[in-house]
Amino acid sequence: MFDDSLLDDPDALARVVQLRTLAEAGARVRREVEASGSGLATLVADTPPRAVVVAGADSRLLRAVLEPWCPVPFVAWPGPGLPGWAGTWDTVVVLAQTPGDVVASTAIAEAVRRGCGLVVACDPHSTVAELAAGRHSSVLPIFTGDTLAAAVVMLQALHQLGLGPELDPEAVAAALDEVAVSCSPFRDIVHNPAKELALLVADANPLLWGGSVLAARAARRVAESIRRASGQSSLAADVDQLIPVLAATAPRDLFADPLDDEVVATARPALVILDDGTQGSAVREQRGRLVAQATRQQVRMHTLTCDSGPEVARYASLLLQGSYTAAYLGIGLGRAG
């Protein structure tokens, strides 16, 4: 059972290390950007590669940012190794989040063996960094293990190489700081959007949707966080996949006993929309269909919003709001420590 009193209990909140980790997200971005300064300074835009392959962790995040902008073909390769066609005319980009990242290691080893251009963000003292050593390689030092902070560093590097858009890391860090304030454990449930959303999804099966490519990516990451924190189902998907789930939901029975075992065991869905301010016609049409179906089935809805700032900053804000929600959900369920 979910105990909402724990969300405003100073002693219970003080024991959860994860809340401090979330609050430091902006500081980690600034730290990684500062630490990578010397590595970024060595990067020089030269002849564009034939293609860019992003391998390893969060390759899909980089693809979401770069695909509309990159002047050459761009491939996200989250599995081990590299595509068979990758060679000396191509650039391989790798985010290695752990010192022994096996997937990243295989991609790096293949890139060095084939003579590809290589840009790696990793711990400079790890075995991954040793594998990356080569005449065509650049290693960007990262130390915190924060995926988002490492992605910000890599996006800066790709911009410097003429392969990606300009990114303001301070805007990303500031957006994370704003979320840390608004979702702080010291703010009560009434004034805390993450605690409010945790209450909504505590007795429900969350269905998450983001209209833009980056908002959809944030929705998938938040769904993963909710599953880890609660052990309950949580689905992030496209409109055409979510509408059948909503349509199959029976209208709410106003006279049902909320303590009845059958009612407790049958969790209803709750729709969570991640809104990053994208207002294209396709996004508006899809959101309208989704909201209309949820309204017909009397499904509760909630919106996480960040509609100002650069697109990566908006993504970071939505992701951190969802991460706070998952943390508070775990606390209320007695699963956090």
N, C-alpha and C positions, 0 to 999 in steps of 0.2 A: 504493500500500500504506500501511496505517496503522502509524505508528511510535509505539508507546505510550511509549517512553523519552523522547520529547519532552515528555510531560505533566509530567514531574518534572525537566526540564532547565531550570535557572535562566536560562541565556542565551537559550534559545528562548522561554521565557515572558516574559522582560523585553522582548522586541522586539514583543510584541503589545499595541498600544494599547487594543484592545477590552476587555481584562481590567480595565484601570484604569477605563474608562468604566462597565463593569458594577458595579465595586466602589463607584462614586460614586452609584448609583441612589437610595439613601436620602437622601443629601445633596441631590440635585436636587429631591426632593419637598419637603424642608424649605425650600430656597431659593425654590422657586416659591410655596409657601404664604405665606412671609414677604413676598415681593414683591407678591403680590396683595392684601395686607391692605387697602390703601386702596380698591381697586376693590370688594372684597367689602363694605366698610363702607357703600357707597352703595346697595346693593341692599336693597329693602324689599318684603316680601310684600304684595301688593295683591290685587285681584280676580283669581281664577284665570283663566288663559287658556282659550279653547275647546279648544286642543290644543297639544302641544309637538312641534316638529319638530327633530330633531338631525341636522345636515348635516355632511358632510365626514369627516375622519379619525376613526377609532375611534368612529363613531356607534353601532356595534353593541355596543361595550363599555358605553357609557352606557345603551343600551337594556336590556342584561342586568341592570344594577343597578337601573334605575328602573322598568322596566315593571311589576314586581309591586307597586310602591309608589305610583307617580304617580297623583294623584287625577283626572287628565284623560287623554284619549287621547294616546298617545305613539307617534311614528313616527320610525324611523331612516331617513335619506335619504342614503346614501353617494355618490350620483351628483351631477352638477352641477345647479345651479338648485334649485328647490323644487317640491313638489307643486302642481298647479294650484289647489287649493282654499285654500292658505295665504293668510291675509289679516290684517287689522288686529286680529282677535280672537285671533290665535295668537302664540305665542312661538317664535322660532327660536334654536337653540343651535348654535354652531359652534366646533370646535377647529381652529385654523389652525396647523399645525406648522412651516411654512416661510413666509418672507416673501412669496413669490410663489405661494402655493398657489392654483392655478387653480380647483379644485373649490370650495374655501372661498370664493374671491372671487366666483364666480357666485352662490352661495347668499346671501352677504351683500348683494350688489348687488340681488338680487331682494327680499330682506327689507326693505331700506331703501325700495325703490321702491314696495312694496305697503303700507308702513306697519306692518309686523309689529313686535312687541316683539323685541328682539335682544340676545343675550348672547354675546359673542365672547371667546375666549381666544387671544391672539396677541401677537406682538412689537409693543409700542406705537409703534415707529418705522417700521413696515412699511407698504407700500401697502394691505395688508389692513385695518390699523387706520384708514387714511384713508377707505377705502370704508365702514367701519362707522359713521362719524360720523353722528349723527342724534339727534333728540330722544327717540326710543324705544330708544336703544342704550346698552349698557354694555360697556366693554372691560376685560377682566381681563388685566393684563400678564404675559406669560411670556417667558422668555429662554433656556432651556436646550435647547429643541427636543425634550424628552423627552415622548413621548406619554402615558405613565402619570402623570407629574407634572402635566401639564396637565389630565388627566382628574380627578385628585384635586382640583385647584383648581375645576374646573367642577362637580364633585359637591358641593363645599362651597357654591358659589353657588346651585345648584338647591335645596339644603336650605334655604338662607336665604330663598329665594323660595317655600317651602312646596311644592315640586314633587318633592322627593327625600328619602331618609332621612338621618339624621345620620351624619356620617363623621368619624372621628378620624384626621387625617393623620399624627400621630405614630405611631400603630399601624402604618400602612402603611410609614412610613420605617423603623421598628424591625424589621419583618418583612424588609425588603430588606437591612438591616444584618446580620441573622442569616444570611441566605443568603450574603452577601459573605464572612462568616467561614467558614461550613461548606464553601463551594465555592472558597475562596481558592487561588490558584496555589501558595501556600506549604504547602498540605496535600497529602500524597502520595495516590496513587491509592487506597490501602487505606482512608483516612479521608475521602475526598472524593466525595460522591454524584454530582456532575456529571462528574468524571473517570471514575467507575465506569460511568455510563450511556453516556458517549462510547465506552468500550471495547465495550459491548454492541452499540451500533448501528453501529459502524465498518464491520462486514462484513455488515450487514443492511439491509433496507428497513423503516424504523420505521413502525409503525402506532400512532397516538396516540388515546387516548380519555379524555374527562372526563365524569363523570356529571352534574354540575350544569351549569346554563347558563354560569356563569363558568368552571368547570373546562374545559368544552368550548371556550370562547373561548380560554382559555390554551393548550389543545392545538393549536388552529389556528395561533396565533401562534408556538408552539414549532416546529411542523412547517415553517412558513415560514422560521424561523431556520436549521433544519437543512438545508433545501434550499439556502439562500444560502451556508451555510458549507461544504457538502460537494459540492454539485452532484449529489447523488443524490436518488432519489425519497424522499418522506416524506409519509404520508397521515394526516390527522386527520379523523375522521368519526364518525357515529353507529354504534351497535351493529349495526343491520341492514345497514349498508354494509360494516362490517369483517368480520363473520362469514363472508360468502362468500369473502373473500380468504383468511381463515384456513383455511376448509374446503378450498380448492383447493391448499393447501400439502401436498406429499408428506411423509410421515413421514421423520424424519432417518435417513440411512443411516450407521450406526455404523462401517461398514468403508470408507467413502469416503475417498479420499486428499484431505486438505484443500488440497494444493498442485496438485491436478489442475486444468487450465485450465477444464474444464466446471463443476467445483464452484465455483471462484473466480468465474466469470462469472454463476452463478445464485445471487444473494443471497437468503437466506431472510428472511421477515418477522421482526420482533421487536416484541412488544406492550409499549407503554409506557402505563401507567394514571396519570392525574393525579388524585389523591385530595385533595379539599379538605374532607373530613370530612362531607360531605352523606350522610345515612343514610336517605333516604326509601325506601319499599318499591320504587318503580320503579327507583331507582338500584341497589339491592341485586340486584334481579332481572336487570337488564341486565348488571351486572358479573359476576354468576354465570354467565350464558350465555357471555359473552366469555371468561372464564377457563377454563370447561369446554372450549370449542372449541379454545382455544390449547393446553390440556393434551393433548387428544386428538391434535393434530397435532404435539406435541413442539416447540412454538414457545417460545422464550425470552421471559420476562416480567420487567418491572421496574416499580416503583411510585415515583412522585414524590409526596411527602406534605407537606401542611401542613394540620393539622386543628384549629388553635386560632387565636383572634383574629377580628376582623370579616371579613366575606366579601371585601371588597376587598383587605384585607391578605393573605388566603389566596390570592387570585388573583395578587397581586403576587409572592408567594413562589414559587408554581408557575411563573409566567412567567420569573422571574429564574433559577430553577434550570435551566429548559430553555434559557435564553439562554447560561448558562455551559456547558451541555452542548454546544451548537452551537459555541461558541468553542473548546472543547477538541477537538472533532471536527475543526474546521478546522486546528488546530495539528498534530494527529497526522497529518493528510493532507498537511501542507505547503502548505496554502492560505491560512493566516493571515499577516498582516504588520502 
